[in-house]
Amino acid sequence: MSERQHIEIPELTDFAAIDFESANGEMTSACSVGIVIVRDREITDSFYSLIKPVPNYYCYWNTKIHGLCRKDTDDAPIFPQVWNKISKHLRNLPLVAHNKAFDERCLKAVFAYYHMKYPDYPFYCTYRSSVVKFPDLENHQLQTVAAYCGFDLTKHHHALADAEACARIGIEVFNNHPMY
């Protein structure tokens, strides 16, 4: 069976799109987070923060991708401080990410590192859902699917821009009505 036959796409009208950027290869090294809140299929709020990563060093390739380096985050809050501000906006909302495997692993890793109780968020993937919903796209990378959904992702790899692109995709893929 193909990947398309294994995925059921939920209908979601309310969710929080999330995107992390990381400083290095460690899953605990979240250095920025973007969150976009969707209610009744409309973007209603957003949040962005730099995060002091753990461990606090940057790999060349990560910096090359997102442009952040240690001087950007040396004075940034640690993850529990950032999450304390975010969590009140996430009550009862499922999380959505484009390639949820990365973002969910990152979130769980920083929760574990700081000995925080993980709230067991329902987590959905716009990448996998876009493969099913839009099978004829040349690829299902974030910028490709975002463009197909009418969003111009000019700041790719900025956590808030990527979260907004994911939210726009989510509004389309988690809607059981045709796009056009």
Backbone torsions as a table, in degrees:
resi	resn	phi	psi	omega
1	MET	NA	147.2	180.0
2	SER	-80.4	164.1	177.8
3	GLU	-57.3	-35.0	-177.8
4	ARG	-61.8	-32.8	-176.1
5	GLN	-79.0	-14.4	-178.2
6	HIS	-93.3	-7.4	-172.6
7	ILE	-109.5	123.4	171.3
8	GLU	-100.0	129.9	-179.0
9	ILE	-96.1	119.6	179.1
10	PRO	-74.4	159.0	170.6
11	GLU	-94.8	116.7	-179.7
12	LEU	-122.1	126.5	174.0
13	THR	-102.6	-24.2	-179.7
14	ASP	-126.1	130.3	177.7
15	PHE	-166.9	171.2	175.0
16	ALA	-121.1	118.6	175.3
17	ALA	-83.6	135.9	-176.3
18	ILE	-132.0	144.2	175.4
19	ASP	-144.8	132.7	174.2
20	PHE	-111.1	147.9	164.7
21	GLU	-112.9	147.0	-176.8
22	SER	-119.7	152.8	-176.9
23	ALA	-83.6	-29.4	-175.8
24	ASN	-155.2	-165.3	-175.9
25	GLY	-78.3	-6.0	179.4
26	GLU	-80.4	136.2	-178.7
27	MET	-66.4	-19.1	178.4
28	THR	-83.4	-1.5	-171.4
29	SER	-90.4	34.2	176.0
30	ALA	-56.8	126.2	-179.6
31	CYS	-115.8	-10.2	172.0
32	SER	-159.0	154.5	178.5
33	VAL	-140.3	140.7	172.1
34	GLY	-123.7	137.3	178.1
35	ILE	-131.6	134.2	174.8
36	VAL	-126.6	123.5	-178.3
37	ILE	-91.9	130.7	177.0
38	VAL	-118.4	126.3	175.7
39	ARG	-130.0	129.5	-178.1
40	ASP	52.2	43.7	177.7
41	ARG	62.1	23.2	177.1
42	GLU	-127.7	139.1	175.0
43	ILE	-71.3	124.1	-176.4
44	THR	-116.6	-18.4	-176.9
45	ASP	-162.7	161.2	175.9
46	SER	-150.5	159.6	-178.0
47	PHE	-147.8	138.0	176.3
48	TYR	-138.9	140.7	174.0
49	SER	-153.0	144.5	165.0
50	LEU	-76.3	155.9	179.9
51	ILE	-135.7	137.5	172.9
52	LYS	-73.2	114.0	-172.9
53	PRO	-75.8	158.6	174.9
54	VAL	-128.0	118.6	-6.0
55	PRO	-71.4	156.6	-171.9
56	ASN	-90.6	71.0	170.9
57	TYR	-147.2	158.0	-177.5
58	TYR	-117.8	134.2	172.8
59	CYS	-83.6	146.6	179.8
60	TYR	-52.0	-48.1	-174.2
61	TRP	-67.4	-36.9	177.8
62	ASN	-63.9	-45.7	178.0
63	THR	-62.2	-40.1	179.0
64	LYS	-61.3	-35.3	-179.3
65	ILE	-73.1	-51.3	-172.9
66	HIS	-108.4	-9.9	175.3
67	GLY	83.6	-0.7	180.0
68	LEU	-89.3	147.3	176.0
69	CYS	-140.5	176.7	-172.3
70	ARG	-56.2	-39.6	-178.8
71	LYS	-62.9	-24.3	177.9
72	ASP	-71.3	-29.2	-171.7
73	THR	-118.9	-0.3	-179.7
74	ASP	-57.6	-33.6	179.5
75	ASP	-103.3	9.8	-179.3
76	ALA	-75.3	156.9	176.4
77	PRO	-68.6	156.0	174.9
78	ILE	-79.6	164.8	-173.2
79	PHE	-53.2	-47.3	-178.7
80	PRO	-58.0	-35.2	178.1
81	GLN	-67.1	-42.2	178.8
82	VAL	-65.2	-47.0	-175.8
83	TRP	-66.0	-31.5	176.9
84	ASN	-59.5	-37.2	177.9
85	LYS	-74.4	-35.6	-175.8
86	ILE	-77.7	-42.8	-166.6
87	SER	-57.3	-33.1	-178.9
88	LYS	-65.9	-22.2	178.0
89	HIS	-85.3	-11.3	-173.9
90	LEU	-101.4	-0.1	-176.2
91	ARG	-52.3	125.9	176.5
92	ASN	64.9	13.8	178.3
93	LEU	-104.0	135.2	170.3
94	PRO	-72.4	155.2	176.5
95	LEU	-98.8	148.6	-178.1
96	VAL	-134.3	136.0	176.8
97	ALA	-143.9	155.5	174.7
98	HIS	-91.7	108.3	-168.0
99	ASN	74.9	65.5	-175.9
100	LYS	-57.8	-25.3	-178.2
101	ALA	-55.1	-44.5	-179.8
102	PHE	-67.9	-54.1	-173.7
103	ASP	-66.3	-38.0	178.9
104	GLU	-68.2	-42.9	177.1
105	ARG	-61.5	-42.8	178.9
106	CYS	-61.1	-48.6	-179.3
107	LEU	-60.2	-47.4	-179.9
108	LYS	-64.8	-36.7	-179.3
109	ALA	-65.5	-43.9	180.0
110	VAL	-71.9	-33.3	173.7
111	PHE	-60.3	-46.8	-179.3
112	ALA	-65.0	-43.7	-178.8
113	TYR	-57.1	-42.9	-177.8
114	TYR	-91.5	10.7	178.4
115	HIS	54.2	41.7	177.6
116	MET	-96.3	144.2	177.4
117	LYS	-73.9	120.3	-179.6
118	TYR	-76.6	127.2	-176.2
119	PRO	-74.4	4.6	178.7
120	ASP	54.7	53.9	179.1
121	TYR	-61.2	136.1	166.1
122	PRO	-63.9	136.1	-173.7
123	PHE	-130.6	128.1	-178.8
124	TYR	-123.0	156.7	-173.0
125	CYS	-117.2	117.6	177.2
126	THR	-73.8	-25.6	176.7
127	TYR	-63.2	-56.4	-177.5
128	ARG	-63.1	-39.1	179.4
129	SER	-68.0	-34.3	179.2
130	SER	-69.5	-29.7	176.0
131	VAL	-60.9	-40.9	179.6
132	VAL	-74.8	-47.7	-172.7
133	LYS	-73.1	-35.5	-176.8
134	PHE	-126.5	66.6	-172.4
135	PRO	-66.0	-19.7	-174.3
136	ASP	-92.3	2.6	177.1
137	LEU	-66.4	150.5	-178.9
138	GLU	-64.5	-30.9	171.7
139	ASN	-156.7	176.0	-176.9
140	HIS	-121.7	30.5	174.0
141	GLN	-65.5	156.4	-175.7
142	LEU	-53.3	-49.4	-176.7
143	GLN	-66.5	-33.4	179.7
144	THR	-68.8	-48.7	-178.6
145	VAL	-69.0	-38.6	177.9
146	ALA	-59.8	-45.3	179.2
147	ALA	-61.3	-42.6	178.7
148	TYR	-60.9	-33.3	179.2
149	CYS	-87.6	6.0	174.4
150	GLY	90.3	15.8	-179.9
151	PHE	-113.1	127.2	179.3
152	ASP	-90.7	106.1	-177.3
153	LEU	-89.0	78.9	-177.5
154	THR	-82.8	-19.5	179.7
155	LYS	-110.8	45.9	-178.8
156	HIS	-53.4	137.9	-178.6
157	HIS	78.2	12.4	162.7
158	HIS	-95.3	126.1	-171.0
159	ALA	-55.1	-39.9	-179.2
160	LEU	-71.7	-40.8	178.2
161	ALA	-63.2	-42.6	178.7
162	ASP	-66.4	-38.0	177.2
163	ALA	-65.4	-38.3	178.0
164	GLU	-67.1	-41.4	176.5
165	ALA	-59.7	-43.7	178.5
166	CYS	-62.1	-41.3	178.3
167	ALA	-61.8	-44.1	179.5
168	ARG	-62.8	-40.6	177.2
169	ILE	-65.6	-44.8	-179.7
170	GLY	-58.7	-39.7	177.9
171	ILE	-57.5	-35.8	-180.0
172	GLU	-83.6	-47.5	-173.3
173	VAL	-76.2	-26.7	179.7
174	PHE	-95.7	20.7	177.4
175	ASN	-113.9	119.1	-176.8
176	ASN	-78.6	10.2	176.0
177	HIS	-103.0	149.4	-179.4
178	PRO	-60.4	149.3	-179.3
179	MET	-65.8	-42.9	-173.2
180	TYR	-121.7	NA	NA
